[in-house]
């Protein structure tokens, strides 16, 4: 069963608990009378990590993407009825799940709770798995850029979520830059950002950073950390952009005899 099918299952809200579980229960008509005891701290203390299974992390990831994407859809000030269509185009879920996912999406848009509450729960679930934070932010940028541009309010929201995740600015810049540098034309500033390097770094330093990123984005590594398989295509796209950025930098340095050791 796909992760979307699991999210729509009757017990998902109870499994997750917290704000994510409560909204899922509201949207899908599942009664959740109480939050599990292990989740009692996470609403107010996102630094209180509890051990979550790989399956629970996958459920939280997919649920969080739906809910926070709904909040993000309002950030550009253009609230329409076709956001769920854009969401489906980006994530390519089974059309038979569209009605149920649409209910979650629309309820998330209507609720008064801010996105921060859900981001804090995700931080509790993901713990120290930085790869999950990176892929979550990557998914949000994918949604934000789906209409061809990143609106200022969308960027502010994504940056705030990254702050909740304690994500270093250079990693956030690396994720964003891959959506800007989409051609094979040299744009070395973006390429260096994608690799989390600078033009003053030696070629050996850049090579080490490149191999580190490639290792982090191996599919087996990401799935073992709790990334749903349905999101691997975005991770693979990011890996492809990392490869292109590295190739462009090395080619430029060779062609222009810029080879810093």
C-alpha positions in Angstrom: 0.0 0.0 0.0 1.2 3.5 -0.8 2.0 5.9 1.9 -1.0 8.0 0.8 -3.2 4.9 1.4 -1.7 4.4 4.8 -2.3 8.1 5.7 -6.0 7.7 4.8 -6.3 4.6 6.9 -8.7 4.7 9.9 -6.1 4.5 12.6 -3.5 7.0 11.3 -4.7 9.9 13.4 -4.5 7.8 16.6 -1.1 6.4 15.6 0.4 9.9 15.1 -1.5 11.7 17.9 -0.8 15.4 18.4 -1.9 18.2 16.0 -1.3 16.1 12.9 -3.5 13.2 14.2 -6.2 15.6 15.4 -6.5 17.2 12.0 -6.5 13.9 10.2 -9.3 12.7 12.5 -11.3 15.8 11.9 -10.9 15.6 8.2 -11.6 11.9 7.8 -14.2 11.5 10.4 -12.1 9.4 12.8 -12.9 10.2 16.4 -9.7 10.8 18.5 -10.6 11.3 22.1 -7.1 11.9 23.4 -3.6 12.3 22.4 -1.3 9.4 23.3 0.7 10.0 26.5 4.0 9.8 24.7 2.9 12.8 22.6 1.8 15.0 25.5 5.0 17.0 25.4 5.6 17.4 21.7 3.0 20.1 21.2 4.8 22.6 23.4 8.3 21.1 23.3 9.6 20.2 19.9 13.0 19.2 21.4 11.5 16.3 23.4 12.4 13.4 21.1 10.6 10.1 21.5 11.5 7.0 19.6 9.3 6.7 16.5 9.3 3.7 14.1 10.2 4.1 10.4 6.5 3.5 9.5 5.4 6.3 11.9 8.0 8.7 10.5 6.7 8.0 7.0 3.1 8.6 8.1 4.1 11.9 9.8 6.1 13.0 6.7 3.3 12.4 4.2 0.6 13.8 6.5 2.8 16.8 7.3 3.3 17.5 3.6 -0.4 17.6 2.9 -1.2 19.8 5.9 1.6 22.3 5.5 1.2 22.4 1.7 -2.4 23.5 2.4 -1.1 26.3 4.7 1.5 27.2 2.0 -1.2 27.4 -0.7 -2.6 30.4 1.2 0.7 32.2 1.6 0.7 33.7 -1.9 -2.7 35.3 -1.2 -4.4 33.4 -4.1 -6.9 31.0 -2.5 -8.5 29.0 -5.3 -10.2 25.6 -5.6 -7.5 24.0 -7.8 -4.7 23.8 -5.3 -5.4 20.1 -4.7 -5.0 19.6 -8.5 -1.5 21.2 -8.3 -0.7 19.1 -5.3 -1.7 15.9 -7.2 0.4 17.0 -10.2 3.4 17.4 -8.0 3.0 14.2 -5.9 1.2 12.0 -8.5 -1.0 10.1 -6.0 -3.7 7.7 -7.1 -6.8 9.6 -8.3 -9.1 7.5 -6.2 -7.4 9.0 -3.1 -8.0 12.6 -4.3 -11.3 13.1 -2.4 -9.9 12.0 0.9 -6.7 13.9 0.5 -8.7 16.9 -0.6 -10.6 16.7 2.7 -7.4 16.8 4.7 -6.1 19.6 2.5 -9.2 21.8 2.7 -9.5 21.2 6.5 -5.9 22.3 6.9 -6.6 25.5 5.0 -9.6 26.3 7.2 -8.2 25.5 10.7 -7.0 28.5 12.7 -3.8 26.7 13.9 -0.7 28.0 12.3 1.8 25.8 10.4 4.3 26.2 13.3 2.3 23.8 15.4 2.6 21.0 12.8 6.2 21.8 12.1 7.1 21.4 15.8 5.4 18.0 15.9 7.4 16.9 12.8 10.6 18.0 14.6 9.6 15.7 17.5 8.9 12.8 15.2 12.0 13.2 12.9 14.4 13.7 15.8 18.0 14.0 14.6 17.3 12.6 11.1 18.5 15.7 9.1 17.8 13.9 5.8 14.1 14.0 6.6 14.1 17.7 7.3 16.0 18.3 4.0 13.5 16.2 2.0 10.5 17.9 3.7 11.8 21.4 2.9 12.6 20.1 -0.6 9.0 19.0 -1.0 7.7 22.4 0.1 10.0 24.2 -2.4 8.7 21.8 -5.1 5.1 22.9 -4.3 6.0 26.6 -4.1 7.8 26.6 -7.4 5.0 24.6 -9.1 3.4 27.7 -10.5 6.8 29.0 -11.9 7.7 31.5 -9.2 8.4 31.7 -5.5 6.2 34.3 -3.7 7.8 36.2 -0.9 5.3 35.0 1.7 5.9 31.4 0.6 9.6 31.9 1.1 9.1 33.5 4.5 7.0 30.5 5.6 9.5 27.9 4.4 12.3 29.8 6.1 10.4 29.8 9.3 9.8 26.1 9.1 13.5 25.6 8.4 14.2 27.6 11.6 11.9 25.3 13.6 13.9 22.4 12.2 17.2 24.1 13.2 18.3 23.8 9.6 21.6 25.6 8.8 21.2 28.5 6.3 23.6 27.0 3.9 21.5 23.8 3.6 18.4 25.8 3.0 20.2 27.8 0.3 21.4 24.6 -1.3 17.8 23.2 -1.5 16.4 26.5 -2.9 19.2 26.9 -5.4 18.4 23.7 -7.3 15.0 25.2 -8.3 16.7 28.3 -9.6 19.5 26.8 -11.5 17.5 24.6 -13.9 19.5 25.0 -17.1 23.0 23.9 -18.2 24.1 27.5 -18.5 26.8 28.3 -16.0 25.5 30.0 -12.9 28.3 29.1 -10.6 26.9 31.1 -7.6 24.0 28.7 -7.5 26.1 25.7 -8.3 28.4 26.4 -5.3 25.3 26.9 -3.1 23.9 23.5 -4.2 27.1 21.9 -3.1 27.3 24.0 0.1 30.7 25.3 -1.1 32.2 28.6 -2.1 34.4 29.7 -5.0 37.3 30.0 -2.7 37.2 26.3 -1.7 39.8 24.0 -3.2 38.8 21.5 -5.8 39.6 18.7 -3.3 37.3 20.3 -0.7 34.5 20.5 -3.3 35.0 16.9 -4.2 34.8 15.8 -0.6 31.6 17.8 -0.1 30.2 16.4 -3.4 30.8 12.7 -2.3 29.3 13.4 1.1 26.1 14.7 -0.4 25.9 11.8 -2.9 26.2 9.3 0.0 23.5 11.1 1.9 21.1 10.9 -1.0 21.5 7.2 -1.7 17.9 5.8 -1.9 18.6 3.1 0.7 19.9 5.6 3.1 16.8 7.9 2.8 14.3 5.1 3.1 16.1 3.7 6.2 15.7 7.1 7.8 11.9 7.1 7.3 11.4 8.8 3.9 8.4 7.4 2.1 9.3 5.7 -1.2 6.8 8.0 -3.0 9.2 10.9 -2.2 12.3 9.3 -3.5 11.8 10.8 -6.9 12.3 14.3 -5.5 15.4 13.1 -3.7 16.7 11.6 -7.0 16.0 14.9 -8.7 18.0 16.7 -6.0 20.8 14.2 -6.5 20.8 14.8 -10.2 21.0 18.6 -9.6 24.0 18.0 -7.2 25.7 15.9 -10.0 25.1 18.6 -12.6 26.3 21.4 -10.3 29.5 19.5 -9.6 30.1 18.7 -13.2 29.6 22.3 -14.2 32.0 23.6 -11.5 34.7 21.1 -12.5 34.3 21.8 -16.2 34.5 25.5 -15.6 37.7 25.1 -13.5 39.3 23.0 -16.1 38.3 25.2 -19.1 39.5 28.3 -17.3 42.6 26.8 -15.6 41.0 27.6 -12.2 42.2 24.7 -10.1 42.6 25.6 -6.5 44.4 23.0 -4.4 
